[in-house]
């Protein structure tokens, strides 16, 4: 199993097998005072490498850790796929939305969030919680220098 998408965002939902993402790519969080909530979701799109990763029951674990690798929040849940056609090609994507909106942060600094599938690390990302986000860190790229067709 691998993650073709593993990103923090403003909001993520799954409906009818589709992953809907708003404001993806969050890796810096400005929180003027602590404790504070993360206020983000985790959007994940898992892709099986082989058929054997699908049938039956599987365990998924998502953990948020601080800089000292201490777990500060986590969730575990089961995924069950029942019968899956062995001839299915391509294998189905597995969209997940993990709400981290209310995860509490008490210190500024670096954190990580990881996902495991059947006790195997699939992906991990690092982010920072700061008092203020540096100017320009979250600005949209302007159309300066883009060809007219892309501006």
C-alpha positions in Angstrom: 0.0 0.0 0.0 1.2 3.5 -0.7 -0.2 7.0 -0.4 -0.5 8.9 -3.6 -1.8 11.9 -1.6 -1.0 12.7 2.0 -1.6 16.3 2.8 -3.0 18.6 5.5 -5.7 20.9 4.3 -8.4 23.3 5.5 -11.1 20.7 5.0 -11.4 17.2 3.5 -14.4 15.0 3.0 -15.2 11.7 1.2 -18.4 11.2 -0.7 -19.3 8.4 -3.0 -15.6 7.3 -3.2 -14.4 10.7 -4.1 -12.0 12.8 -2.0 -12.9 16.5 -1.8 -10.1 18.8 -0.6 -10.1 22.5 0.2 -6.9 24.5 0.8 -4.4 21.6 0.5 -0.7 21.9 1.3 -0.8 23.3 4.9 2.6 22.9 6.6 2.9 26.1 8.6 0.2 26.9 11.2 0.2 30.4 12.8 -1.3 30.3 16.3 -1.0 33.6 18.2 -1.7 32.0 21.5 -1.5 28.5 22.9 -3.1 26.1 23.7 -4.8 26.1 20.3 -6.5 23.6 18.0 -4.7 22.5 14.8 -7.8 23.4 12.8 -6.9 21.2 9.8 -7.9 17.9 8.2 -5.7 15.2 6.7 -6.5 14.2 3.2 -5.2 10.7 2.1 -5.5 8.7 -1.0 -4.2 5.2 -0.6 -3.4 3.0 -3.6 -2.9 -0.7 -3.2 0.3 -2.1 -4.7 -1.1 -5.6 -5.1 -4.5 -7.3 -4.8 -3.6 -9.1 -1.5 -3.7 -5.7 0.3 -7.5 -5.4 -0.2 -9.6 -8.4 0.9 -10.5 -8.8 4.6 -10.1 -6.5 7.5 -7.2 -4.0 7.8 -6.0 -1.6 10.5 -5.3 2.1 9.8 -3.5 4.2 12.4 -2.9 8.0 12.2 -0.7 9.6 14.8 0.3 13.3 15.5 3.6 13.5 17.3 5.6 16.4 18.7 9.3 17.1 18.1 10.3 14.6 20.8 8.3 11.9 18.9 5.7 11.8 21.7 2.2 11.0 20.4 -0.2 13.8 21.2 -3.2 12.5 19.3 -4.1 9.5 17.3 -6.9 7.5 15.8 -7.2 3.8 14.8 -9.9 2.4 12.6 -10.6 -0.7 10.6 -11.1 -0.9 6.9 -13.0 -3.9 5.4 -13.3 -4.5 1.7 -15.3 -7.8 1.6 -15.0 -9.5 -1.7 -12.9 -7.8 -4.3 -12.6 -9.1 -7.9 -9.1 -10.4 -8.3 -9.2 -9.3 -12.0 -10.0 -5.7 -11.1 -7.6 -3.4 -13.0 -6.7 -0.8 -11.8 -7.2 -1.6 -8.2 -9.5 0.9 -6.4 -8.2 4.0 -4.7 -9.0 4.3 -1.0 -9.9 7.9 -0.1 -9.7 9.0 3.5 -10.4 12.2 5.4 -9.0 12.3 8.9 -10.3 15.3 11.0 -7.5 16.9 13.0 -9.5 20.1 13.6 -9.7 19.7 17.4 -6.3 18.3 18.1 -4.8 20.5 20.8 -1.3 22.0 20.5 0.4 23.3 23.6 3.8 24.2 22.3 5.4 26.0 19.3 7.7 24.0 17.2 7.8 21.0 14.8 5.3 18.2 14.6 4.6 15.2 12.4 1.6 13.2 11.3 1.9 9.7 10.0 -0.3 6.9 8.7 0.2 3.2 9.0 -1.7 0.4 7.2 -1.5 -3.0 8.9 1.4 -1.7 11.1 3.4 -0.6 8.1 4.4 3.1 7.8 2.8 4.4 4.6 3.5 8.1 4.8 4.6 10.9 7.1 4.7 14.7 6.9 6.2 17.3 9.1 4.7 20.7 9.9 5.5 23.6 12.2 3.3 25.6 14.6 4.5 29.2 15.0 3.2 32.3 16.8 3.0 34.1 13.4 3.4 32.8 9.9 6.2 34.6 8.1 5.0 37.2 5.5 4.4 35.6 2.1 4.5 32.0 3.4 0.9 31.4 2.4 0.4 33.9 -0.4 -0.9 32.8 -3.8 1.6 32.8 -6.6 0.9 35.8 -8.7 0.5 35.7 -12.5 3.7 37.7 -13.0 5.9 36.0 -15.6 3.3 33.4 -16.7 2.5 33.1 -20.4 -0.7 35.0 -21.3 -2.7 31.7 -21.8 -1.9 30.8 -18.1 -2.5 34.2 -16.5 
